[in-house]
Amino acid sequence: MENFLAPLLQPLVGTWMELEWQTRRDRIDRRLKDLGWQIVPFRPDIDLQSLTHHAVTELETTNGPADYTFVVDGQPVGILEAKRPDIDPADVVGQARRYGLGLKDTRFNFEGVRVPFLWSSNGKVIHHRDVRHPLNLARLVADYPTPGAIREALGRDVEAALQALHALPNDHPKLRPYQRDANTAVEQAIADRRREMLVAMATGTGKTFTTVNQIYRLLRAGAAKRILFLVDRRALAAQAVQAFNAFRPDGSSKFTDIYQVFSQRFRRDDLDDSADQLQPSFV
């Protein structure tokens, strides 16, 4: 009777009447399928090792059934806890962790949590925590993961990349002391697992050069793979492309000889007299 009445009453009372099973069916299941997950219900004889890109619903743990358990290439890699739209998912990431503590026979163990990734969602808002490092906090994310994104995350050695970044000399001959200090502060914040940083520098102090040097260091150390450089005017975008093209990290090779730089197309009047030096493939 409850399942029959809820769809009839929902237009009158709003999403607060939406039940969790509806959220899972109409919001979460649909999106997970779009992202490449095959959703399968748990059964006692299920063979997790045979699953490659599956979201198992109601997988039994010692702390109760988990709403969704992501299984990639035969291994449970994440747990998603689902709630109704009127419940804030930020408050229930800990419940996903509890199910992670109740899993057995996985190759992961992060202070007792047997999967590296946790999510919670009410079908509209998604929170995520990477439990592989204790300083990683739960945070708001735009979408659920894809199987490929999880494979990529598992394939990255973040600690090794951060160690490589720390060991990389920051000695570009054109770097000013305060620019070096800015790079050092940013890299320490990244090592501390901070995700939001603001570097404020006055006009004419070399913000773009400092940023290009920082981007090079992150890519060189493997601490970043793709970086978005965003500005609010076409002219500034053109200047940034020129700065990447002019930056020579080792004194000879250009940045654009080492890494690909993709940008929007520009008009000739967006560029200054050095525009002829730009590589056509990057403009």
Secondary structure, 3 states (H helix, E strand, C coil): CHHHHHHHHHHHHCHHHCCHHHHHHHHHHHHHHHCCCEEEECCCCCCHHHCCEEEEEEEEECCEEEEEEEEECCEEEEEEEECCCCCCHHHHHHHHHHHHHCCCCCCCCECCECCCEEEEECCCCEEEEECCCCCCCCEEECCCCCHHHHHHHHHCCHHHHHHHHHHCCCCCCCCCHHHHHHHHHHHHHHHCCCCCCCCCCCCCCCHHHHHHHHHHHHHHHCCCCCCCCCCCCHHHHHHHHHHHHHCCCCCCCCHHHHCCCCCCCCCHHHCCHHHHHCCHHHC
